[in-house]
Amino acid sequence: MAKNRVLIVEDEIAIAKMIAMNLKVAGYDIVMFQDGKEAAESLESDHAYDMALLDIMVPGMDGLELLPADLLNIQQQVTEVYLHNDLKNYIVSIIQATRHHEQIALGINPRGTLCLMRCSQAYALIHGRDYVTPEDIQALVKPCLCHRLLSFQNSGSQTFAASILDEIVRNVSVPIENFER
């Protein structure tokens, strides 16, 4: 499997090194810049980055200015990642379970549903696939939904919300299919 290349643009060298170290341990190939203009020059000559982590306030050119065209392209690519109808229904089942759980006062709303769907597509794209798997969805349930739950007790507790979401994911039937196009 080819390593994913990650561009890090961060002027705080300690932060950049910490991020790079964690990504290297996870198997990523890292390219770092401390200056936005240098990163932009690199992007002009080398577009082979799978992901970019950008500080918004770096010398030369901030992260928001750095990748506007590429970002729009990536956003479009995310929407083109295939999401099988059974997986759409799986997401809806997880969301419905949050709305009917006895310990949840307010379940996930439609924006949370769309967030989980789009993040699952982005996750698949980052992992080199053009289709979503149930594992993609399961990996993102807590990061996408924890902060959106309002329980009757322990209101605002992320640990409590995470335990409820773990329970829901365990109890919702996982579709078994070939999810490729």
CYANA upper distance limits for C-alpha pairs under 8 A (distance plus 0.5 A):
  3 LYS  CA     27 GLY  CA      7.02
  3 LYS  CA     28 TYR  CA      6.08
  3 LYS  CA     29 ASP  CA      6.56
  4 ASN  CA     27 GLY  CA      8.27
  4 ASN  CA     28 TYR  CA      5.77
  4 ASN  CA     29 ASP  CA      6.53
  4 ASN  CA     49 TYR  CA      7.92
  4 ASN  CA     50 ASP  CA      6.24
  4 ASN  CA     51 MET  CA      8.30
  5 ARG  CA     28 TYR  CA      6.49
  5 ARG  CA     29 ASP  CA      5.19
  5 ARG  CA     30 ILE  CA      6.33
  5 ARG  CA     31 VAL  CA      7.88
  5 ARG  CA     48 ALA  CA      7.68
  5 ARG  CA     49 TYR  CA      5.46
  5 ARG  CA     50 ASP  CA      5.79
  5 ARG  CA     51 MET  CA      7.19
  6 VAL  CA     28 TYR  CA      7.25
  6 VAL  CA     29 ASP  CA      6.65
  6 VAL  CA     30 ILE  CA      5.51
  6 VAL  CA     31 VAL  CA      6.71
  6 VAL  CA     49 TYR  CA      6.16
  6 VAL  CA     50 ASP  CA      6.40
  6 VAL  CA     51 MET  CA      5.35
  6 VAL  CA     52 ALA  CA      6.05
  6 VAL  CA     53 LEU  CA      7.93
  7 LEU  CA     30 ILE  CA      6.65
  7 LEU  CA     31 VAL  CA      5.46
  7 LEU  CA     32 MET  CA      6.42
  7 LEU  CA     33 PHE  CA      8.39
  7 LEU  CA     49 TYR  CA      6.83
  7 LEU  CA     51 MET  CA      6.78
  7 LEU  CA     52 ALA  CA      5.04
  7 LEU  CA     53 LEU  CA      6.68
  8 ILE  CA     16 ALA  CA      7.49
  8 ILE  CA     20 ALA  CA      8.22
  8 ILE  CA     30 ILE  CA      7.72
  8 ILE  CA     31 VAL  CA      6.67
  8 ILE  CA     32 MET  CA      5.20
  8 ILE  CA     33 PHE  CA      6.80
  8 ILE  CA     52 ALA  CA      6.39
  8 ILE  CA     53 LEU  CA      5.37
  8 ILE  CA     54 LEU  CA      6.57
  9 VAL  CA     16 ALA  CA      8.16
  9 VAL  CA     32 MET  CA      6.37
  9 VAL  CA     33 PHE  CA      5.35
  9 VAL  CA     34 GLN  CA      6.12
  9 VAL  CA     35 ASP  CA      7.36
  9 VAL  CA     36 GLY  CA      7.25
  9 VAL  CA     39 ALA  CA      7.37
  9 VAL  CA     52 ALA  CA      8.25
  9 VAL  CA     53 LEU  CA      6.79
  9 VAL  CA     54 LEU  CA      5.40
  9 VAL  CA     55 ASP  CA      6.49
  9 VAL  CA     58 VAL  CA      8.15
  9 VAL  CA     63 GLY  CA      7.93
 10 GLU  CA     15 ILE  CA      7.85
 10 GLU  CA     16 ALA  CA      6.14
 10 GLU  CA     32 MET  CA      8.08
 10 GLU  CA     33 PHE  CA      6.95
 10 GLU  CA     34 GLN  CA      5.53
 10 GLU  CA     35 ASP  CA      7.87
 10 GLU  CA     54 LEU  CA      6.96
 10 GLU  CA     55 ASP  CA      5.76
 10 GLU  CA     58 VAL  CA      6.96
 11 ASP  CA     16 ALA  CA      7.93
 11 ASP  CA     33 PHE  CA      8.00
 11 ASP  CA     34 GLN  CA      4.71
 11 ASP  CA     35 ASP  CA      7.06
 11 ASP  CA     55 ASP  CA      8.17
 11 ASP  CA     58 VAL  CA      6.11
 11 ASP  CA     59 PRO  CA      7.84
 12 GLU  CA     16 ALA  CA      6.75
 12 GLU  CA     34 GLN  CA      7.95
 13 ILE  CA     17 LYS  CA      6.51
 13 ILE  CA     34 GLN  CA      7.98
 14 ALA  CA     18 MET  CA      6.68
 15 ILE  CA     19 ILE  CA      6.71
 16 ALA  CA     20 ALA  CA      6.51
 16 ALA  CA     32 MET  CA      7.99
 17 LYS  CA     21 MET  CA      6.42
 18 MET  CA     22 ASN  CA      6.87
 19 ILE  CA     23 LEU  CA      6.73
 20 ALA  CA     24 LYS  CA      6.44
 20 ALA  CA     30 ILE  CA      6.88
 21 MET  CA     25 VAL  CA      6.74
 22 ASN  CA     26 ALA  CA      6.92
 23 LEU  CA     27 GLY  CA      6.91
 23 LEU  CA     28 TYR  CA      5.89
 23 LEU  CA     29 ASP  CA      8.28
 23 LEU  CA     30 ILE  CA      8.06
 24 LYS  CA     28 TYR  CA      5.39
 24 LYS  CA     29 ASP  CA      6.83
 24 LYS  CA     30 ILE  CA      7.46
 33 PHE  CA     38 GLU  CA      7.26
 33 PHE  CA     39 ALA  CA      6.35
 34 GLN  CA     38 GLU  CA      8.38
 34 GLN  CA     39 ALA  CA      8.48
 34 GLN  CA     58 VAL  CA      7.45
 34 GLN  CA     59 PRO  CA      7.98
 35 ASP  CA     39 ALA  CA      6.89
 35 ASP  CA     58 VAL  CA      6.42
 35 ASP  CA     59 PRO  CA      5.62
 35 ASP  CA     60 GLY  CA      6.30
 35 ASP  CA     61 MET  CA      7.67
 36 GLY  CA     40 ALA  CA      6.63
 36 GLY  CA     58 VAL  CA      6.51
 36 GLY  CA     59 PRO  CA      6.49
 36 GLY  CA     60 GLY  CA      5.57
 36 GLY  CA     61 MET  CA      4.84
 36 GLY  CA     62 ASP  CA      6.31
 36 GLY  CA     63 GLY  CA      7.29
 36 GLY  CA     66 LEU  CA      7.37
 37 LYS  CA     41 GLU  CA      6.72
 37 LYS  CA     59 PRO  CA      8.29
 37 LYS  CA     60 GLY  CA      5.63
 37 LYS  CA     61 MET  CA      6.02
 38 GLU  CA     42 SER  CA      6.77
 39 ALA  CA     43 LEU  CA      6.69
 39 ALA  CA     66 LEU  CA      8.37
 40 ALA  CA     44 GLU  CA      6.76
 40 ALA  CA     66 LEU  CA      6.70
 41 GLU  CA     45 SER  CA      7.10
 42 SER  CA     46 ASP  CA      6.23
 42 SER  CA     47 HIS  CA      8.48
 43 LEU  CA     47 HIS  CA      5.82
 50 ASP  CA    126 ILE  CA      7.40
 51 MET  CA    126 ILE  CA      7.94
 54 LEU  CA     63 GLY  CA      5.42
 54 LEU  CA     64 LEU  CA      8.27
 55 ASP  CA     62 ASP  CA      7.47
 55 ASP  CA     63 GLY  CA      5.87
 56 ILE  CA     62 ASP  CA      5.49
 56 ILE  CA     63 GLY  CA      4.91
 56 ILE  CA     64 LEU  CA      6.40
 57 MET  CA     61 MET  CA      8.38
 57 MET  CA     62 ASP  CA      5.61
 57 MET  CA     63 GLY  CA      7.29
 58 VAL  CA     62 ASP  CA      5.72
 58 VAL  CA     63 GLY  CA      7.64
 61 MET  CA     65 GLU  CA      6.93
 61 MET  CA     66 LEU  CA      7.16
 62 ASP  CA     66 LEU  CA      6.87
 63 GLY  CA     67 LEU  CA      7.71
 64 LEU  CA     68 PRO  CA      7.61
 67 LEU  CA     71 LEU  CA      6.11
 68 PRO  CA     72 LEU  CA      6.79
 69 ALA  CA     73 ASN  CA      6.84
 70 ASP  CA     74 ILE  CA      6.63
 71 LEU  CA     75 GLN  CA      6.57
 72 LEU  CA     76 GLN  CA      6.72
 73 ASN  CA     77 GLN  CA      6.74
 74 ILE  CA     78 VAL  CA      6.70
 75 GLN  CA     79 THR  CA      7.11
 76 GLN  CA     80 GLU  CA      7.06
 77 GLN  CA     81 VAL  CA      7.16
 77 GLN  CA    125 LEU  CA      8.34
 78 VAL  CA    118 ARG  CA      7.71
 78 VAL  CA    121 GLN  CA      6.16
 78 VAL  CA    122 ALA  CA      5.72
 78 VAL  CA    125 LEU  CA      7.08
 79 THR  CA    118 ARG  CA      7.76
 79 THR  CA    121 GLN  CA      7.59
 80 GLU  CA    130 ASP  CA      8.10
 81 VAL  CA    121 GLN  CA      6.08
 81 VAL  CA    122 ALA  CA      8.26
 81 VAL  CA    124 ALA  CA      8.01
 81 VAL  CA    125 LEU  CA      7.39
 81 VAL  CA    129 ARG  CA      8.30
 81 VAL  CA    130 ASP  CA      5.22
 81 VAL  CA    131 TYR  CA      5.69
 81 VAL  CA    132 VAL  CA      7.56
 82 TYR  CA    121 GLN  CA      7.96
 82 TYR  CA    130 ASP  CA      6.51
 82 TYR  CA    131 TYR  CA      4.87
 82 TYR  CA    132 VAL  CA      6.77
 82 TYR  CA    180 GLU  CA      7.87
 82 TYR  CA    181 ARG  CA      7.24
 83 LEU  CA     87 LEU  CA      6.87
 83 LEU  CA     88 LYS  CA      7.20
 83 LEU  CA    121 GLN  CA      7.80
 83 LEU  CA    131 TYR  CA      6.52
 83 LEU  CA    132 VAL  CA      5.98
 83 LEU  CA    179 PHE  CA      8.13
 84 HIS  CA     88 LYS  CA      6.95
 84 HIS  CA    131 TYR  CA      8.42
 84 HIS  CA    132 VAL  CA      7.98
 84 HIS  CA    179 PHE  CA      6.45
 84 HIS  CA    180 GLU  CA      8.37
 84 HIS  CA    181 ARG  CA      8.48
 85 ASN  CA     89 ASN  CA      6.74
 86 ASP  CA     90 TYR  CA      6.62
 86 ASP  CA    175 PRO  CA      6.88
 87 LEU  CA     91 ILE  CA      6.70
 87 LEU  CA    132 VAL  CA      8.41
 87 LEU  CA    133 THR  CA      8.10
 87 LEU  CA    134 PRO  CA      7.31
 87 LEU  CA    175 PRO  CA      7.43
 88 LYS  CA     92 VAL  CA      6.83
 88 LYS  CA    117 MET  CA      8.10
 89 ASN  CA     93 SER  CA      6.55
 90 TYR  CA     94 ILE  CA      6.82
 90 TYR  CA    172 VAL  CA      8.26
 90 TYR  CA    173 SER  CA      8.12
 90 TYR  CA    174 VAL  CA      7.38
 90 TYR  CA    175 PRO  CA      7.54
 91 ILE  CA     95 ILE  CA      6.76
 91 ILE  CA    113 THR  CA      7.64
 91 ILE  CA    116 LEU  CA      8.04
 91 ILE  CA    117 MET  CA      7.75
 91 ILE  CA    137 ILE  CA      8.02
 92 VAL  CA     96 GLN  CA      6.47
 92 VAL  CA    113 THR  CA      7.67
 93 SER  CA     97 ALA  CA      6.59
 93 SER  CA    172 VAL  CA      7.36
 94 ILE  CA     98 THR  CA      7.10
 94 ILE  CA    168 ILE  CA      7.15
 94 ILE  CA    169 VAL  CA      7.26
 94 ILE  CA    172 VAL  CA      7.00
 95 ILE  CA     99 ARG  CA      7.16
 95 ILE  CA    107 GLY  CA      7.79
 95 ILE  CA    108 ILE  CA      6.36
 95 ILE  CA    109 ASN  CA      8.41
 95 ILE  CA    113 THR  CA      7.19
 96 GLN  CA    100 HIS  CA      6.93
 96 GLN  CA    107 GLY  CA      8.25
 96 GLN  CA    108 ILE  CA      8.37
 97 ALA  CA    101 HIS  CA      6.42
 97 ALA  CA    168 ILE  CA      7.06
 97 ALA  CA    172 VAL  CA      8.46
 98 THR  CA    104 ILE  CA      7.24
 98 THR  CA    106 LEU  CA      8.37
 98 THR  CA    107 GLY  CA      5.22
 98 THR  CA    108 ILE  CA      6.72
 98 THR  CA    149 LEU  CA      8.48
 98 THR  CA    165 LEU  CA      8.32
 98 THR  CA    168 ILE  CA      7.95
 99 ARG  CA    104 ILE  CA      7.57
 99 ARG  CA    105 ALA  CA      8.47
 99 ARG  CA    106 LEU  CA      7.00
 99 ARG  CA    107 GLY  CA      4.59
 99 ARG  CA    108 ILE  CA      7.06
100 HIS  CA    104 ILE  CA      8.02
100 HIS  CA    107 GLY  CA      7.98
103 GLN  CA    151 SER  CA      6.17
103 GLN  CA    152 PHE  CA      6.27
103 GLN  CA    153 GLN  CA      7.77
104 ILE  CA    149 LEU  CA      7.53
104 ILE  CA    150 LEU  CA      6.44
104 ILE  CA    151 SER  CA      4.56
104 ILE  CA    152 PHE  CA      6.30
105 ALA  CA    149 LEU  CA      8.47
105 ALA  CA    150 LEU  CA      6.03
105 ALA  CA    151 SER  CA      5.33
105 ALA  CA    152 PHE  CA      5.72
106 LEU  CA    149 LEU  CA      6.80
106 LEU  CA    150 LEU  CA      5.64
106 LEU  CA    151 SER  CA      7.24
107 GLY  CA    148 ARG  CA      8.20
107 GLY  CA    149 LEU  CA      6.32
107 GLY  CA    150 LEU  CA      7.42
108 ILE  CA    112 GLY  CA      6.24
108 ILE  CA    113 THR  CA      7.53
108 ILE  CA    145 LEU  CA      7.73
108 ILE  CA    148 ARG  CA      6.78
108 ILE  CA    149 LEU  CA      6.87
109 ASN  CA    113 THR  CA      7.04
110 PRO  CA    114 LEU  CA      6.78
111 ARG  CA    115 CYS  CA      6.55
112 GLY  CA    116 LEU  CA      6.72
112 GLY  CA    144 CYS  CA      7.67
112 GLY  CA    145 LEU  CA      7.04
112 GLY  CA    148 ARG  CA      7.80
113 THR  CA    117 MET  CA      6.80
114 LEU  CA    118 ARG  CA      6.57
115 CYS  CA    119 CYS  CA      6.39
115 CYS  CA    144 CYS  CA      7.15
116 LEU  CA    120 SER  CA      6.48
116 LEU  CA    137 ILE  CA      7.61
116 LEU  CA    140 LEU  CA      7.34
116 LEU  CA    141 VAL  CA      7.28
116 LEU  CA    144 CYS  CA      6.36
116 LEU  CA    145 LEU  CA      8.09
117 MET  CA    121 GLN  CA      6.92
117 MET  CA    137 ILE  CA      8.18
118 ARG  CA    122 ALA  CA      6.70
119 CYS  CA    123 TYR  CA      6.46
119 CYS  CA    140 LEU  CA      7.74
119 CYS  CA    144 CYS  CA      8.30
120 SER  CA    124 ALA  CA      6.71
120 SER  CA    132 VAL  CA      6.97
120 SER  CA    136 ASP  CA      6.02
120 SER  CA    137 ILE  CA      5.89
120 SER  CA    140 LEU  CA      7.28
121 GLN  CA    125 LEU  CA      6.78
121 GLN  CA    131 TYR  CA      7.70
121 GLN  CA    132 VAL  CA      6.40
122 ALA  CA    126 ILE  CA      6.63
123 TYR  CA    127 HIS  CA      6.78
123 TYR  CA    136 ASP  CA      6.98
124 ALA  CA    128 GLY  CA      6.93
124 ALA  CA    129 ARG  CA      5.74
124 ALA  CA    130 ASP  CA      7.12
124 ALA  CA    131 TYR  CA      6.82
124 ALA  CA    132 VAL  CA      6.00
124 ALA  CA    133 THR  CA      8.13
124 ALA  CA    136 ASP  CA      7.05
125 LEU  CA    129 ARG  CA      5.69
125 LEU  CA    130 ASP  CA      6.49
125 LEU  CA    131 TYR  CA      8.21
130 ASP  CA    180 GLU  CA      8.19
131 TYR  CA    179 PHE  CA      7.13
131 TYR  CA    180 GLU  CA      6.10
131 TYR  CA    181 ARG  CA      7.65
132 VAL  CA    136 ASP  CA      6.79
132 VAL  CA    137 ILE  CA      8.21
132 VAL  CA    179 PHE  CA      7.38
132 VAL  CA    180 GLU  CA      8.34
133 THR  CA    137 ILE  CA      7.36
133 THR  CA    179 PHE  CA      6.89
134 PRO  CA    138 GLN  CA      6.67
134 PRO  CA    174 VAL  CA      7.41
134 PRO  CA    175 PRO  CA      7.84
135 GLU  CA    139 ALA  CA      6.48
136 ASP  CA    140 LEU  CA      7.04
137 ILE  CA    141 VAL  CA      6.67
138 GLN  CA    169 VAL  CA      7.56
140 LEU  CA    144 CYS  CA      6.30
141 VAL  CA    145 LEU  CA      6.23
141 VAL  CA    146 CYS  CA      8.15
141 VAL  CA    165 LEU  CA      7.72
142 LYS  CA    146 CYS  CA      5.57
142 LYS  CA    162 ALA  CA      6.49
142 LYS  CA    165 LEU  CA      7.10
142 LYS  CA    166 ASP  CA      8.43
143 PRO  CA    147 HIS  CA      8.49
144 CYS  CA    148 ARG  CA      8.47
145 LEU  CA    149 LEU  CA      7.24
146 CYS  CA    158 GLN  CA      6.58
146 CYS  CA    161 ALA  CA      5.95
146 CYS  CA    162 ALA  CA      6.40
146 CYS  CA    165 LEU  CA      7.98
147 HIS  CA    156 GLY  CA      8.00
147 HIS  CA    158 GLN  CA      7.17
147 HIS  CA    161 ALA  CA      8.21
149 LEU  CA    156 GLY  CA      8.38
149 LEU  CA    161 ALA  CA      6.96
150 LEU  CA    155 SER  CA      6.46
150 LEU  CA    156 GLY  CA      7.21
150 LEU  CA    161 ALA  CA      8.50
151 SER  CA    155 SER  CA      5.87
151 SER  CA    156 GLY  CA      8.15
151 SER  CA    161 ALA  CA      8.01
154 ASN  CA    160 PHE  CA      7.28
156 GLY  CA    161 ALA  CA      8.43
157 SER  CA    161 ALA  CA      6.76
158 GLN  CA    162 ALA  CA      6.41
159 THR  CA    163 SER  CA      6.77
160 PHE  CA    164 ILE  CA      6.89
161 ALA  CA    165 LEU  CA      6.70
162 ALA  CA    166 ASP  CA      6.57
163 SER  CA    167 GLU  CA      6.75
164 ILE  CA    168 ILE  CA      6.73
165 LEU  CA    169 VAL  CA      6.59
166 ASP  CA    170 ARG  CA      6.70
167 GLU  CA    171 ASN  CA      6.76
168 ILE  CA    172 VAL  CA      6.58
